[in-house]
Amino acid sequence: MKKISAETSERSEEAVVLTEKPARTLGRKRDHTKDAKILEAAIDILADAGFDGMTMDMVATKAKAGKATVYRRWSSKTELVQEALAWMNKSHLELEHLPDTGTLRGDLLALLKPQSIEEGEKKLRVLMGLGSFLQQMEVSEGGGIEIFESWDTRNHELIHRAITSGEIPAHADVELACQVIISMAAYQGLVQRRTFDPDSYAALIDGILLPALKNPQTASHKK
C-alpha cells in the first residue's frame, strides 16, 4: 500500500512539473554546480527512505533546488537514481591520479578509496533500499554496468600499464578481466545488496584475475 502511494505521489509530481515548467530561455546554460548537490541528496534519501519511498520532491527539498530544476536534469526518478549510483561509485574512487604501488595487484586494490565505517554503512543502506529500482531501470546494453563505468576505465588503464611494464603478457585478455571485476561488483551490489569489500576483491584478484592475466593460454578455451 505504501509503494502504491509513493508511485501515485511521484506521478502527481510529474504532472505538476509539466504544468508549472517555466518557459525555456534560449541560450541558457546548465549550472553544473548544482548536479553534485542533487545527486548527493538522492543518495541520502535512498539511504534513509529507499527507492520506493523516495520522490523527486524530497530530493529537490534536500538539495534546496526547485523541482523543475531536478526534472530538467533527470526526467524520471529511475534516471536520477541510476546516475546517483554512478556518482556514488565514482566518488569512492581515487580518480585524480592512478596509484603506482609497483604491482598490478597493489594498484587494483589501491584504486578503491578507503571508506570510513559511516560511509560503508551508508552505501550498504543505499543498496539495501533499491527495491523496485532494478525492475524499473531501463535495461541498457550494459545491463546497469554503466554505473561502474569510471572504475572500469581505470581498471583498463592499470592493466594496460602492467602490460607495458612487462608484468602481464601482451596477449592477456584485458577486456575479459575487466568484465569479471565489474560483473562481480554489480552482482554483489545490485543483486546481493552488499558492498564489494576489499577482502572479496583481494580474493577475486588472487584467485582468478592474476592467474588468468599472467597465464592467458592456460585460461583460454582453445581446444
DRENVEX-840604 format. One record per residue (C-alpha): residue in one letter; x, y, z. Coordinates in pm, whole numbers, plus 50000, padded with zeros to 5 digits. Example, Ala and Ser with C-alpha at 12.3 -4.5 7.8 and 13.67 -1.06 7.14 Angstrom:
<loros>
a512304955050780/s513674989450714/
</loros>
This chain:
<loros>
m500005000050000/k502905023150082/k504525015749747/i501355024149555/s501025056749747/a504625066749669/e504185058649299/t500935078349285/s502665107849451/e505505105549202/r503115106548904/s501315136249056/e504615154749097/e505505148848732/a502125162548623/v502595193548833/v506065199648692/l504775196448336/t502155223148401/e504425245948604/k507615242648400/p508785277848310/a509335288847953/r512725277747828/t515245305447789/l517245302847469/g520975301247526/r520665293947897/k523465271348014/r523085243648267/d524555251348608/h526615220148674/t527475231349027/k524005220049136/d524375184948995/a526565171449276/k524255185549544/i521215169349381/l522985135849336/e524215136549695/a520695144349813/a519365114849613/i521905091449777/d521005104550124/i517295098450063/l517945063949915/a519835055150233/d517015067950457/a513795060750265/g514765036349990/f513895039049622/d510205031349666/g509775057549937/m511795083949752/t510205111849547/m511685138649326/d510135164649557/m512085150249850/v515315152549651/a514615188349546/t513905198549904/k517015181050037/a519205197249770/k517495231049816/a516695231849446/g513475237449253/k511635206349142/a511685219048784/t515465221848812/v515695185048905/y513385174348622/r515355194648366/r518355172848450/w516625139248503/s513255131648351/s512395104048600/k513285090848943/t514805059648787/e517095080348566/l518175101648862/v518935071449081/q520905054548806/e523195084848773/a523345089349151/l524635053749192/a527295060048927/w528235092349106/m528435074049439/n530825048049299/k532895074549125/s533215094949444/h534645064349622/l537495060549373/e540835077849359/l540355092949013/e542765122249025/h545775100248957/l546425063248909/p548045045349203/d551575032549146/t552445006549408/g554824986849187/t552474957549120/l549174953548941/r547664936949247/g548604966249467/d547364991449212/l543964974749171/l543444973949547/a544745009449596/l542295022749338/l539435016949580/k539275047049806/p539295037150174/q535895043250333/s535035052550685/i532685029950877/e529945055950831/e530435057450454/g530405019650427/e527205016550630/k525545043850426/k526445027150097/l525054994250227/r521755011250321/v521555025749971/l522004991249816/m519514975550055/g516955002549971/l516994999349592/g513724979849599/s511914980949264/f514665001749102/l516164970548946/q512864962748775/q512094998648669/m515565006748540/e515725006948165/v517794976848062/s520624990147850/e523214970047657/g525364970247969/g522524958948194/g523294985848452/i527054980348431/e527445016848326/i527025025048694/f530615012948736/e531965029548420/s534565051748592/w536025022248781/d536065000948464/t538025027648276/r540695029048547/n540964991048560/h541724990848187/e544395017348234/l546084998748519/i546174965348337/h547484980948016/r550204997948218/a551134964048367/i551424950548011/t553714979247915/s555944972448216/g556134935448131/e554314922948441/i551434910048229/p551804892747886/a550854914047587/h548254888647470/a546384887847802/d542614892247771/v542284926547935/e538654931247833/l537554898447990/a539424905848312/c537734939848343/q534354924648271/v534864899548551/i535704927248801/i532674948448715/s530334918648685/m531264906749034/a530874941949176/a527504945749005/y526324911549127/q527264918349487/g525944953849484/l522774951249275/v521724915249343/q523164905749680/r522844941849807/r526224942449977/t529324963049919/f532254949949720/d534594948950018/p538424947649999/d538584911350117/s536244899649840/y538174919849586/a541544906249703/a540224870549676/l539004877549322/i542344892649221/d544444864549370/g542254835249275/i541014845048929/l542284877348775/l546064874948816/p546294837748725/a544204844148411/l546154875248311/k549614860648376/n548804827148213/p546404836047932/q546974803447739/t546024783048047/a542904804248094/s541834802147727/h539104779347598/k541054767447296/k540804730347231/
</loros>
